[in-house]
Amino acid sequence: MLTIRRDLVDAMVAHARRDHPDEACGVLAGPAGLDRPERLIEMANAERSPTFYRFDSGEQLRVWRAMDAEDEEPVVIYHSHTATEAYPSRTDISYASQPDAHYVLVSTRDPDTHELRAYRIIDGEVTEEPVEVVESYMFSHTGADDVPDVP
């Protein structure tokens, strides 16, 4: 399951709407080993295409190095689909190279609503996973930190 703060979902959707009709793409970085997205990093779609996205290799290298320097990892890799449902295409699957990342797709095909879905993509196999949108990680159902201290 992907647990993600509402402000990060809103930021991904806003990015997708802003770049429409081209696909938007980016990363949500989080502390290494915690599987908790903390900050959004918008990236340029090097293809500038309504049907395909690709990170610019130079930008990707800079972003990944900056995450390493901060002891972060790409928790979520996201992009938008502008005319189809939020399901990975064959190309999306073939380019998925981060087995620990959640792959989030945002469909902006409907101008009034969006569809957001999350997947794990490992060795070409796609598994959809539930998404829990929370206001704060402090109050989400993700582990021992959810229980308040008792005096």
N, C-alpha and C positions, 0 to 999 in steps of 0.2 A: 504494500500500500504506500502511496505517496501522500504524505501530509505536508501541506503547503499553506503559507499565510495568504490571506485574502489580498493584501497589498501587492504581493508578488504576482498573483493571478491577474489582478487588475492591470499591473504594469505590462505583463505579457500580452494581454488582450489589447491594450492601448497601442503597443508597438505594432501588433499585427494589423490593427485598423489604420494606423498612420502609414504603414508601408503598402497597404492594399492599393492597387491590384497585384503588386509583386509580393512574393512570399517574404515574410520577416523571419529572422533567426537570431538565436542568442543562447546564453548559458545562464543558469542560476548556480552560483558558487556557494559552497558551504564548508564548514570545518571538516577537515579530513577525518573520515571514519564515522561521522555522525549521521549521514544520510538526511541532513536537514538543510534545505536551501535557505540562504540568508540574504543574498544580494543578486540583483539582476545585472547582467552585462549584455547590453544590446550589441549585436555584431552586424556588419554589413553583409548583405547577400551579394556575393561576388558575381553571381549570375544575373542579378536584377531581372528576375523572371517571375511570371505569375504561376509557373508550373514546376519550378525547380529551385532548390537553394544549395549554396555551397559557401562555407566559410572561406574568406580570403586566407591563404596559408600564412602570410606574414602576420596578419592580425591574430590568427589563431595561436601562433607561436608566442606572440607577446602576451596574450590573455592567459595561456596555460602557464607560462613562466611567472606571471604575476600571481596566479593562484598558488603555484608551488612556493613562491617566496612568502606567502601569507599562510602557509600550511592549510590551503583550501584545495577542494577538488570540484570538478563539474558534477553537481548532484543532479541537475536537470539540463538536458539539451532540448531546446524547443524550436519549433518553427511553425509557420502557418500554412494552411491550404486555403486558397482563395476561391476555389470553385467546386471543391469536393469535400467529402466528410473528413473528419479528423481521424484518419487511419493511415498508417505508413504505406507509402508506395513501394514498389519493388526497388526503386532507386534509393529511397530512404533506408530501406532494410540493408541494401548492399553497402551503404556508407556508414552504417552504425558501427562504431569502433570502440565504444566505451561500455563494456559489459556491466559496470556497476552503476551506470547512469540511468535515470528515468528519462524516457523520450516522451516529451509532451507535444501534442499537436493541437493547434487552435484553428478551427475552421471559421473563416470570415465570409463564407458564401452567402449567408443571410445578413443583410445590412442592419437588421434590428436585434439579432441575437448572435451568440457565438456558441460553438461546441468545443469543449476542452476535454481531451482524453489522454491518458498516460499509458505507456507501454514499457516493458523490458524487451530489449532486442539483443539476443545472445546467439552467436553463430547462425544468424539468419532466421532464427525462430522468434516469432512475435507473440508476446503474452500481454494481454491487456490487464491493467491493475486498477483497483479502485483509487479514487482521489478524495481525500478529506481536506476540505478548505476550512481553515481555522483563523480566528482573529489573532491569536497569539499561540506560540508553541507552549507557553507556560500552562495553558489550559487544554491542550490537545491530549489525545489518548495515546501517547507514544512511549510511556515508560515511567520509571520510578520518580522522575522529577515532577510528575503530575500530582503527586500526593503532597499536600502541604505539611510542613513540619508541625509536630505537636509538641507544645511546651511540656 
